[in-house]
Amino acid sequence: MASEEELFASVDALLEEEPQLPPPAERARLREAAGITQARLAVALKTSTQTVKNYENGRSEPKPPRLEAYQRLLKGWAAKYPAHTSSAAPAPVVAPQPEVPGTFTGSAAPEQAEVAAPVQAPAALAAPARPARSATSRRLAAKKAAAPAVDPRFPHGPLAVLDGDGSAYGAGGIVLNCPATTIPELVEWTLRESGLGAPKLNRYGKDSDPLIVLTAAAAVKLGLPERLEGHEQRRSLRLPEDHPVVKQVTKAKWQLTQRGFGPWARIYRKAQGRDRQCVQLAVLSWDALDERSWPGVAEMESADIARVLGVYAMRVITPRGSTAVSGLELMAALRPPTKAVRDEETGNWVSGYNAGSLGTEPMDPAPPEATPEHPVVVNSGWKGGFLNEEAYQWVRDVDTLSDEECTLPYAVGLDLNTAFLAAAARLVVGLSAPDHFHAPKFNPKIPGSWLADLSHIELDPRLPSPFTPDGSRPTGPAWYQTHTLAYAQELGHDVHPIEAYLRRETGAYLDPWHDRLKNAYVDTLADLGVTKDLTDVEFLAAMEQHKQNDPALAAVLSAIKATVKGGVGKLRERPQGKHYKEGETWPALARPTWRPDIRAAVISKARVNMHRKLNNMVKMTGLYPLAVLSDCVVYPSPGESPLDFLPYAASGKPQPGAFRLGPTPGLAKLEGVQSMLWAVDLMEKGLNPARHIKGGDAVLDEGE
């Protein structure tokens, strides 16, 4: 047991670890009393004038060894120029906080932002300061989320957007001065001085590395070309190894990952102990932010880009690539593969498996779960067929339309909110390698792939088959994921598998992923004025204008949805590049998260969920759909609103089991409205109305 002297010595050591500085306002008073300018002090401390300003307005704190030197200077000044008791109270200090989305409340130049003003609301609710540009004030009725506690290691949030003039715009309106003129200098500044980064999302995980987003002007200033040119796919473009910037990085003893210096570049050194040394860069003019996932963001002002990415980082994860990459990274960040465990023999702490995760080693899929070019398939000569668990692409045969349906004036499209995310909730998936079984008894609780014949099941031609993506009736034995066969049982049919590949160890691997993304989606919609307490009429009205309420937050919402779909897609990433040959491995196979069986489980459950609602709609309303495309379904309707055909109880409440309107994953929103004549015309041409109902235009010779 520790003695009192040992305990006091430990406590004293903690007290001496970090010098205590006077409050920011007092620092400014002492400097002014000594007649020293901020610029002169910056020279003495070997830093920038902007950094000194940040010290004096509370936006940042010095770090060793500058911390000790600054403390020594302030102590000397304090002895010479003691504060008078009659002096005015120090000005309020705005504590740096990570961004929580709010509304634009105006703009200010960086020089104005350095003077702290009395705070009327949490700083995190304010929009970022923007140099000499006005912005319209928008107030939303939605209740704002409370700001999370600030990690003292990362006082300036997870990321910054760097302009050509050296201004680095962070989340929450923070503006830092970055003196770097080369990429190695930028990396050093980011790790040593910027105060950027984000804490880990799981106790066994790792902190998020800081992200620096480079505008075109900043990229050119740092020696990078404004655009990457080449004939390959944009995402595979990178600087050649003999480029001066790549040589600078290597000379400074930094390393690039295997994907090199492209739109998303990671620059690192091997970790020293527990301290990671890694910075993520994103180059805007190299199309780092895909317009499909981040609509309009690349064209925004730097402060607004920082706001968009800051909200995403706080609610989802600090971006490390495309939204698909971020979706996959989020899975591993929330379920780290390892944790510290004590070695029973030596008593030392070592790295061990974290239960419920996918571990650190990649796993070969069962042959029917793989893709045709996978080594498992090519090397074994597998000819037994593959899982075909994909989202719906179904159009109803026009011959099955009744006269009554054809006389209805409108076709109304409903879109399910983040249908794949809803399917991931409480989804049990396999964690271990697959085992092969012959003539197994079907168990709906065991995740895996089953060979079964469902061709004998009679189906209503006015509904898509729940067993195939194109909605056609199965023609013989085929491989199905557990949820598909379980639904066949639910519909009252006998299921007799011929063989199966099943996993003994199982778990709800995606649960924390689902929870975090669901909260991100619901909270962002609420900030756009679409809340859970709205009536269906109010919900439809709010959804009509939510994107106009705040385009920046609308972009965050788009990125969250893309993260869901992209993350699920990445679980079965196919080989890329024209030089690939069947049977060769490809980079994605080296990941433990290359799990096509988990992707199949999500999509199977999502498709089953859709069919269950379609079936219940028939029972409750007698209505049959015209077409389904993934999470969008089109119905004939007597009116232009979903309220004209969705089932409601006598009390006015929506009927459970059918499609319901609302802002949470799995509930529906209006996708679009067109005339019934328009929909039938597309159906006769073999086109899918669900694909075009939002915009109304269709390429008439397009094949579905």
C-alpha positions in Angstrom: 0.0 0.0 0.0 1.3 3.5 -0.9 2.6 5.7 1.9 1.4 9.2 2.5 4.7 10.6 1.3 4.4 8.7 -2.0 0.8 9.9 -2.6 1.7 13.5 -1.9 4.8 13.2 -4.2 2.5 11.9 -7.0 0.0 14.7 -6.5 2.8 17.3 -6.4 4.1 15.9 -9.7 0.7 16.4 -11.3 0.5 19.9 -10.1 3.9 20.7 -11.5 3.2 19.1 -14.9 1.7 22.1 -16.6 2.5 25.7 -15.8 -0.5 27.8 -14.8 -1.0 30.9 -16.9 -3.0 34.0 -15.8 -6.4 34.5 -17.5 -6.3 35.6 -21.2 -7.4 39.2 -20.4 -4.6 39.5 -17.8 -2.1 38.3 -20.4 -3.1 41.1 -22.7 -3.0 43.6 -19.8 0.6 42.6 -18.8 1.8 42.9 -22.4 0.3 46.3 -22.9 1.7 47.5 -19.5 5.1 46.5 -20.7 4.6 48.4 -24.0 5.1 45.3 -26.2 3.1 44.7 -29.3 1.6 41.4 -30.2 3.9 41.2 -33.2 7.0 41.7 -31.1 5.9 39.1 -28.6 5.2 36.7 -31.5 8.8 37.1 -32.6 10.1 36.4 -29.1 8.0 33.3 -28.8 8.9 32.2 -32.3 5.2 32.0 -33.4 2.7 34.1 -35.4 0.9 37.3 -34.4 -2.4 35.5 -34.8 -1.4 32.8 -32.3 -0.5 35.5 -29.7 -3.9 37.0 -30.3 -5.5 33.6 -29.7 -3.6 33.3 -26.4 -5.0 36.7 -25.3 -8.6 36.0 -26.3 -8.8 32.5 -25.0 -9.1 30.7 -28.4 -6.0 28.6 -27.8 -3.3 27.8 -25.2 0.5 27.5 -25.7 2.1 24.1 -25.5 5.6 23.1 -24.3 8.2 24.4 -24.7 6.5 27.7 -25.6 4.2 27.3 -22.6 7.1 27.5 -20.1 8.7 30.5 -21.8 5.4 32.4 -22.0 4.8 31.7 -18.3 8.2 33.0 -17.3 7.7 36.2 -19.3 4.2 36.8 -17.8 5.6 36.2 -14.2 8.3 38.8 -14.8 5.8 41.3 -16.1 3.4 40.6 -13.2 6.1 41.4 -10.7 6.8 44.7 -12.5 3.2 45.7 -13.3 0.9 44.4 -10.6 -2.9 44.7 -11.2 -4.7 47.6 -9.4 -7.7 46.7 -7.3 -9.7 49.3 -9.1 -9.1 47.9 -12.6 -12.0 46.9 -14.7 -13.3 43.4 -14.7 -11.7 41.2 -17.4 -13.6 40.8 -20.7 -15.7 37.7 -21.1 -13.8 34.9 -22.9 -15.4 32.7 -25.5 -14.3 29.1 -24.8 -13.4 27.2 -27.9 -16.0 24.5 -28.4 -16.7 22.0 -31.2 -19.5 23.0 -33.5 -23.1 22.1 -32.8 -25.2 23.1 -35.8 -27.1 26.3 -35.4 -28.2 29.0 -37.8 -26.3 31.8 -39.4 -26.5 34.8 -37.1 -24.3 37.1 -39.1 -20.7 37.5 -40.1 -17.5 39.1 -38.8 -14.0 39.6 -40.1 -11.3 37.7 -38.3 -10.0 40.9 -36.7 -13.4 41.5 -35.2 -13.8 38.0 -34.0 -10.7 38.3 -31.8 -12.4 40.7 -29.5 -14.5 38.6 -27.1 -18.1 39.8 -26.7 -20.6 38.9 -24.0 -22.2 35.6 -24.9 -26.0 35.4 -24.9 -26.2 31.8 -26.1 -23.8 28.8 -26.2 -20.9 29.5 -28.5 -21.4 26.2 -30.3 -24.8 27.4 -31.6 -23.3 30.3 -33.5 -22.4 30.1 -37.2 -18.7 30.5 -38.0 -17.2 33.9 -38.5 -16.7 34.8 -42.1 -14.5 37.6 -43.4 -16.5 40.6 -44.7 -19.5 38.6 -46.0 -23.0 39.0 -44.8 -25.4 36.2 -44.1 -29.1 36.1 -43.5 -30.1 35.3 -40.0 -32.2 32.1 -39.8 -33.9 30.9 -36.6 -35.3 27.4 -36.4 -37.9 26.2 -34.0 -36.1 23.0 -33.5 -34.5 22.5 -30.1 -30.7 22.6 -30.3 -28.6 19.8 -28.9 -26.4 20.6 -25.9 -22.7 21.2 -26.7 -20.5 18.2 -25.8 -17.7 18.6 -23.3 -14.5 20.0 -24.9 -11.5 17.7 -24.8 -8.7 19.8 -23.5 -6.3 18.0 -25.9 -8.2 19.3 -28.9 -9.5 22.7 -28.0 -10.0 23.7 -31.6 -12.1 20.8 -32.7 -11.5 18.0 -35.3 -10.5 19.9 -38.4 -9.7 23.1 -40.2 -10.1 24.5 -43.7 -6.9 26.3 -44.8 -7.1 29.3 -47.1 -4.3 30.7 -49.3 -3.7 33.6 -46.8 -2.9 31.2 -44.0 -6.3 31.5 -42.2 -7.4 28.1 -40.9 -11.1 28.0 -40.3 -12.2 25.5 -37.6 -15.5 24.3 -36.3 -17.4 26.7 -34.0 -16.2 29.8 -35.8 -12.6 29.5 -34.7 -10.0 31.1 -37.0 -6.3 30.1 -36.6 -3.2 31.4 -38.3 -1.2 28.8 -40.0 2.3 30.0 -41.0 3.2 26.8 -43.0 4.5 27.3 -46.5 5.2 23.6 -47.2 3.4 20.3 -46.6 5.9 19.1 -44.0 5.6 22.5 -42.1 1.8 22.1 -42.3 1.9 18.6 -40.8 4.2 19.8 -38.0 2.0 22.8 -37.2 -1.1 20.7 -37.2 0.3 18.2 -34.7 2.3 20.6 -32.5 0.4 23.9 -32.4 -3.1 23.7 -34.0 -5.0 22.0 -31.1 -6.9 20.0 -33.7 -8.2 16.4 -33.3 -11.0 14.5 -31.8 -11.3 12.0 -29.0 -11.9 8.3 -29.6 -15.5 7.0 -30.0 -14.9 3.8 -28.0 -12.8 3.3 -24.9 -10.7 0.8 -26.7 -10.4 2.8 -29.9 -8.0 5.6 -31.1 -8.4 9.3 -31.2 -9.3 10.7 -34.6 -6.4 12.3 -36.5 -6.7 16.0 -37.3 -8.0 16.8 -40.8 -6.8 19.8 -42.8 -8.9 20.7 -45.9 -6.9 22.6 -48.5 -8.6 25.2 -50.7 -7.3 25.6 -54.2 -5.3 28.7 -53.2 -3.8 26.9 -50.2 -2.9 23.9 -52.3 -1.0 26.1 -54.8 0.7 28.0 -52.0 2.0 24.7 -50.5 3.4 23.6 -53.9 0.6 21.3 -55.1 -1.0 21.6 -58.5 -4.4 23.2 -58.5 -5.9 20.2 -60.4 -4.9 16.6 -60.7 -4.8 15.6 -64.4 -4.9 12.1 -65.8 -7.0 9.6 -67.8 -7.8 7.3 -64.9 -10.7 7.5 -62.6 -10.6 10.6 -60.5 -10.5 8.7 -57.2 -7.3 6.8 -58.3 -5.4 9.9 -59.3 -2.3 10.9 -57.2 0.9 12.8 -57.5 3.8 11.0 -59.1 6.5 9.8 -56.7 9.0 12.2 -58.2 6.8 15.3 -57.5 8.7 17.9 -55.4 6.0 17.8 -52.7 6.3 14.0 -52.3 10.1 14.4 -52.1 9.7 17.1 -49.4 7.5 14.7 -47.4 10.0 11.9 -47.7 13.0 14.1 -46.9 11.3 15.3 -43.7 11.0 11.6 -42.7 7.2 11.5 -43.1 5.4 8.7 -44.9 2.4 8.4 -47.2 0.0 5.5 -47.2 -0.1 3.1 -50.2 -2.7 5.2 -52.0 -0.1 8.0 -52.2 -0.8 11.7 -52.4 -4.2 12.0 -53.8 -7.4 13.9 -53.0 -7.4 12.3 -49.5 -3.8 11.9 -48.4 -2.6 10.6 -45.0 0.8 11.7 -43.8 2.3 9.9 -40.8 5.2 8.6 -38.8 5.2 5.4 -36.8 3.6 6.1 -33.4 5.9 6.8 -30.5 4.4 4.9 -27.6 0.7 6.0 -27.4 1.1 9.2 -29.4 -0.1 8.9 -33.0 1.6 11.1 -35.5 -0.8 11.3 -38.4 -2.5 14.1 -40.3 -5.3 13.7 -42.9 -5.3 16.1 -45.8 -8.2 16.7 -48.3 -7.7 18.8 -51.4 -10.9 20.5 -52.5 -9.8 21.3 -56.0 -8.9 17.6 -56.5 -12.6 16.7 -55.9 -12.1 15.4 -52.4 -15.7 16.2 -51.6 -17.9 14.4 -54.1 -20.8 16.6 -55.2 -23.2 13.6 -54.9 -22.4 13.2 -51.2 -21.6 16.8 -50.3 -23.9 18.9 -52.6 -22.6 22.4 -53.0 -20.0 22.2 -50.2 -16.9 22.5 -52.4 -18.2 25.9 -53.6 -18.9 27.3 -50.2 -16.8 29.8 -48.3 -14.0 28.3 -46.2 -15.8 29.0 -42.9 -19.0 27.3 -44.1 -17.1 24.3 -45.3 -15.6 24.1 -41.8 -19.0 24.3 -40.4 -20.4 21.5 -42.6 -17.5 19.1 -42.0 -17.3 20.1 -38.3 -21.0 19.1 -37.7 -20.4 15.8 -39.6 -17.3 15.1 -37.6 -19.0 15.7 -34.3 -22.1 13.7 -35.2 -20.5 10.9 -37.4 -16.7 10.8 -37.6 -13.9 13.0 -38.8 -13.8 12.3 -42.6 -10.9 10.2 -43.8 -12.0 9.9 -47.4 -15.3 9.5 -49.2 -18.5 9.1 -47.3 -18.3 5.4 -48.1 -14.8 5.2 -46.5 -16.0 7.2 -43.5 -19.0 4.8 -43.1 -16.6 1.8 -43.0 -14.2 3.6 -40.7 -17.1 4.4 -38.3 -17.8 0.7 -37.9 -14.3 0.0 -36.8 -14.1 3.1 -34.6 -17.2 2.1 -32.7 -16.2 -1.6 -32.5 -12.4 -1.6 -32.3 -10.9 -5.0 -33.1 -8.6 -5.1 -30.1 -8.4 -4.1 -26.5 -5.8 -4.3 -23.7 -5.9 -7.6 -21.8 -3.6 -8.9 -19.1 -1.4 -11.8 -20.0 -2.0 -14.5 -17.4 1.6 -15.8 -17.5 3.6 -12.6 -17.4 1.0 -10.2 -15.9 1.8 -7.7 -18.7 -0.9 -5.9 -20.7 -1.1 -7.1 -24.3 -3.4 -6.5 -27.2 -6.3 -9.0 -27.3 -9.5 -9.6 -29.2 -12.3 -7.2 -28.4 -15.5 -9.3 -28.2 -18.2 -8.3 -30.7 -15.8 -6.9 -33.2 -14.6 -8.4 -36.5 -11.0 -8.8 -35.2 -7.8 -7.8 -37.0 -7.5 -10.5 -39.6 -9.4 -10.7 -42.9 -11.7 -13.6 -43.3 -12.5 -15.6 -46.5 -16.2 -15.7 -47.3 -18.1 -18.8 -48.2 -18.0 -19.3 -52.0 -21.7 -18.4 -52.5 -21.1 -15.1 -50.6 -18.1 -14.1 -52.7 -18.0 -12.4 -56.0 -17.2 -14.4 -59.2 -13.7 -13.0 -59.5 -12.8 -13.7 -55.8 -9.8 -16.1 -55.3 -12.0 -18.4 -53.2 -14.3 -18.9 -56.2 -11.6 -19.0 -59.0 -9.2 -21.3 -57.1 -11.9 -23.8 -56.1 -13.7 -23.8 -59.4 -17.0 -23.1 -57.6 -20.0 -23.5 -59.8 -22.7 -23.5 -57.2 -24.2 -20.1 -57.7 -24.1 -16.9 -55.6 -26.2 -14.9 -53.2 -28.3 -12.4 -55.0 -29.4 -10.3 -52.1 -29.8 -6.8 -53.7 -32.2 -4.0 -53.4 -35.5 -4.0 -55.3 -35.6 -2.9 -59.0 -39.2 -3.9 -59.9 -41.8 -2.6 -62.2 -45.3 -4.0 -62.2 -46.6 -5.6 -65.4 -49.1 -3.1 -66.9 -51.4 -6.0 -67.8 -52.2 -6.4 -64.1 -53.4 -2.8 -63.8 -57.2 -2.5 -63.1 -59.5 0.0 -64.8 -60.0 1.6 -61.5 -56.2 2.0 -60.9 -55.8 3.5 -64.4 -58.4 6.1 -63.8 -56.7 7.5 -60.7 -55.2 10.8 -61.6 -51.8 10.7 -59.7 -48.8 8.5 -59.1 -47.2 9.3 -55.7 -43.7 8.2 -54.7 -42.8 7.4 -51.1 -39.2 7.2 -50.0 -38.1 5.3 -46.9 -35.6 7.3 -44.7 -32.2 5.5 -44.7 -33.8 2.1 -45.3 -30.4 0.3 -44.9 -29.8 2.0 -41.6 -33.2 0.9 -40.3 -32.3 -2.7 -41.4 -29.1 -2.5 -39.5 -30.9 -2.1 -36.1 -30.6 -5.1 -33.9 -29.2 -7.1 -36.9 -27.4 -10.3 -35.8 -24.5 -11.1 -38.1 -21.7 -13.7 -38.1 -18.4 -12.9 -36.4 -16.6 -16.1 -37.1 -15.6 -18.0 -40.3 -18.4 -19.9 -42.1 -18.9 -23.6 -41.6 -20.4 -25.8 -44.3 -23.6 -27.9 -43.6 -25.6 -30.4 -45.7 -29.4 -30.7 -45.4 -29.5 -28.5 -42.3 -32.7 -27.7 -40.5 -33.5 -24.0 -41.0 -33.0 -21.8 -38.0 -34.0 -18.1 -38.4 -31.7 -17.1 -35.6 -28.5 -18.2 -37.3 -26.9 -15.8 -39.8 -25.6 -17.3 -42.9 -26.3 -18.4 -46.5 -28.8 -21.2 -47.3 -29.4 -23.0 -50.6 -33.2 -23.6 -50.9 -35.9 -23.9 -53.6 -38.7 -21.4 -53.2 -39.9 -21.7 -56.8 -43.1 -23.5 -55.7 -44.4 -20.5 -53.7 -47.4 -18.9 -55.4 -47.1 -15.1 -55.6 -49.5 -12.3 -56.4 -48.2 -10.8 -59.7 -49.3 -7.3 -58.5 -46.6 -7.5 -55.9 -42.9 -8.1 -56.3 -41.5 -11.4 -55.1 -39.8 -10.9 -51.7 -37.1 -13.4 -52.8 -35.5 -11.7 -55.8 -34.3 -8.2 -56.4 -36.2 -7.9 -59.7 -39.4 -9.1 -58.1 -39.7 -12.2 -60.4 -40.6 -15.6 -59.1 -37.6 -17.9 -58.4 -37.1 -20.6 -61.0 -35.3 -23.2 -58.9 -32.8 -23.6 -56.0 -30.9 -20.5 -55.1 -28.8 -19.1 -52.3 -30.6 -16.9 -49.8 -29.6 -15.0 -46.7 -31.2 -16.0 -43.4 -33.7 -13.0 -43.4 -35.1 -14.0 -46.8 -35.8 -17.6 -45.8 -37.2 -16.4 -42.4 -39.7 -14.2 -44.3 -40.8 -17.2 -46.4 -41.6 -19.0 -43.1 -43.3 -15.9 -41.8 -45.6 -16.0 -44.9 -46.5 -19.5 -44.0 -44.3 -21.6 -46.4 -42.2 -24.6 -45.5 -38.4 -24.1 -45.8 -36.1 -27.0 -46.4 -32.5 -25.9 -47.1 -30.3 -28.2 -49.2 -27.1 -26.9 -47.8 -25.8 -23.9 -45.9 -22.8 -21.9 -44.8 -23.4 -20.7 -41.3 -21.5 -18.9 -38.6 -21.3 -20.1 -35.0 -20.2 -16.9 -33.4 -22.7 -14.1 -33.8 -23.4 -10.6 -32.6 -25.1 -7.3 -33.3 -21.9 -5.8 -34.8 -23.7 -2.9 -36.4 -25.7 -1.7 -33.4 -23.5 1.2 -32.3 -23.1 2.2 -36.0 -26.8 2.3 -36.4 -27.3 4.2 -33.2 -24.8 6.9 -34.0 -25.9 7.4 -37.6 -29.6 7.4 -36.6 -29.0 10.1 -34.0 -27.0 12.1 -36.5 -29.8 11.8 -39.1 -32.6 12.7 -36.7 -30.7 15.5 -35.0 -29.7 17.1 -38.3 -33.3 16.9 -39.6 -34.5 18.5 -36.4 -32.0 21.4 -36.8 -33.6 21.8 -40.3 -37.0 22.2 -38.7 -38.2 18.6 -39.2 -38.9 17.2 -35.7 -40.6 14.1 -34.3 -43.5 16.0 -32.8 -44.9 17.3 -36.1 -48.2 16.0 -37.4 -48.2 14.3 -40.8 -49.4 17.5 -42.5 -46.8 19.6 -40.7 -44.1 17.0 -41.6 -44.9 17.1 -45.3 -44.8 20.9 -45.2 -41.5 21.0 -43.3 -39.9 18.5 -45.7 -40.8 20.7 -48.7 -38.6 23.5 -47.4 -36.0 21.9 -45.1 -33.2 22.2 -47.6 -33.8 26.0 -48.0 -33.7 26.5 -44.2 -30.0 26.0 -44.1 -28.1 24.6 -47.2 -25.0 23.8 -45.1 -27.0 21.5 -42.8 -28.8 20.1 -45.8 -25.4 19.1 -47.1 -24.6 17.4 -43.8 -27.9 15.4 -44.1 -26.9 14.3 -47.6 -23.5 13.2 -46.4 -25.0 11.2 -43.5 -27.3 9.3 -46.0 -24.4 8.7 -48.3 -22.4 7.4 -45.4 -25.0 4.8 -44.7 -25.3 3.5 -48.3 -21.6 3.8 -49.0 -20.6 2.1 -45.8 -22.8 -0.9 -46.5 -21.5 -1.0 -50.1 -17.9 -1.0 -48.9 -18.5 -4.3 -47.1 -18.3 -5.9 -50.6 -15.9 -3.6 -52.5 -15.1 -5.0 -55.9 -11.7 -4.8 -57.6 -10.9 -1.5 -59.4 -8.7 -0.8 -62.4 -8.5 -2.1 -65.9 -5.4 -4.2 -65.2 -7.2 -6.5 -62.7 -7.4 -10.2 -63.6 -9.8 -12.7 -62.1 -8.5 -14.7 -59.2 -6.1 -12.1 -58.1 -6.6 -10.5 -54.7 -7.3 -6.8 -54.4 -6.6 -4.3 -51.6 -10.1 -4.4 -50.0 -9.7 -8.1 -49.3 -7.0 -7.3 -46.7 -9.6 -5.6 -44.5 -11.4 -7.5 -41.7 -14.4 -5.3 -42.8 -14.6 -6.9 -46.3 -17.7 -8.9 -45.3 -20.1 -9.5 -48.2 -22.2 -11.7 -45.9 -22.9 -8.7 -43.6 -23.8 -6.5 -46.6 -26.2 -9.3 -47.8 -27.8 -9.4 -44.4 -28.5 -5.7 -44.4 -30.0 -5.6 -47.9 -32.0 -8.8 -47.4 -33.6 -7.4 -44.2 -34.2 -4.0 -45.9 -36.0 -5.8 -48.9 -38.0 -8.0 -46.6 -39.0 -4.9 -44.5 -40.2 -3.2 -47.8 -42.2 -6.3 -48.9 -43.8 -6.6 -45.4 -45.1 -3.0 -45.7 -46.3 -3.6 -49.3 -48.2 -6.7 -48.1 -49.7 -4.8 -45.2 -50.8 -2.0 -47.5 -52.8 -4.5 -49.5 -54.5 -5.8 -46.4 -55.3 -2.4 -45.0 -56.1 -0.4 -48.2 -56.4 -2.8 -51.1 -53.7 -0.8 -52.9 -50.9 -2.3 -55.0 -47.7 -0.5 -56.0 -46.7 0.4 -59.5 -43.0 0.1 -59.0 -40.2 -0.2 -56.4 -36.6 1.0 -56.6 -34.5 0.2 -53.5 -36.2 2.4 -50.8 -38.7 4.2 -53.1 -42.2 2.9 -53.9 -44.8 4.4 -56.2 -48.5 4.1 -55.7 -51.6 5.2 -57.7 -53.4 7.8 -55.8 -56.7 9.8 -55.9 -54.8 12.9 -54.7 -51.3 14.5 -54.9 -50.5 13.7 -51.2 -49.6 10.5 -49.4 -52.3 11.5 -47.0 -54.8 10.5 -49.8 -54.0 6.8 -49.7 -52.0 5.9 -46.5 -54.1 4.0 -43.9 -55.2 5.9 -40.7 -57.2 4.7 -37.8 -60.5 6.4 -36.8 -58.5 8.3 -34.2 -56.5 9.9 -36.9 -53.3 8.0 -36.0 -51.4 6.1 -38.8 -51.9 2.4 -38.8 -48.8 0.4 -37.7 -47.3 -2.1 -40.1 -47.9 0.0 -43.3 -46.0 2.9 -44.6 -46.0 5.8 -42.1 -44.7 9.3 -42.5 -42.0 10.7 -40.2 -38.4 11.8 -39.8 -36.8 8.6 -38.4 -35.1 5.8 -40.2 -37.6 3.4 -41.7 -40.4 5.9 -41.9 -41.4 7.5 -45.2 -41.4 10.9 -46.8 -42.8 12.2 -50.1 -40.4 11.5 -53.0 -42.4 13.0 -55.8 -45.8 13.3 -57.6 -46.6 12.8 -61.3 -49.6 12.0 -63.3 -50.8 8.4 -63.5 -50.6 8.7 -67.3 -46.9 9.6 -67.0 -46.3 6.5 -64.8 -48.1 4.1 -67.1 -46.3 5.5 -70.2 -42.9 4.7 -68.5 -44.1 1.2 -67.4 -45.1 0.4 -71.0 -41.6 1.3 -72.1 -40.0 -0.9 -69.5 -38.8 2.1 -67.4 -39.1 2.3 -63.6 -41.3 5.3 -62.5 -39.7 5.1 -59.0 -36.4 6.1 -60.6 -37.8 9.3 -62.2 -40.7 10.4 -60.1 -38.7 13.0 -58.2 -37.7 14.9 -61.3 -40.3 13.7 -63.8 -37.9 13.4 -66.7 -36.9 10.1 -68.1 -34.6 9.0 -70.9 -37.1 7.0 -72.9 -34.6 4.5 -74.4 -33.0 3.8 -71.0 -32.8 0.2 -69.9 -33.6 -0.6 -66.3 
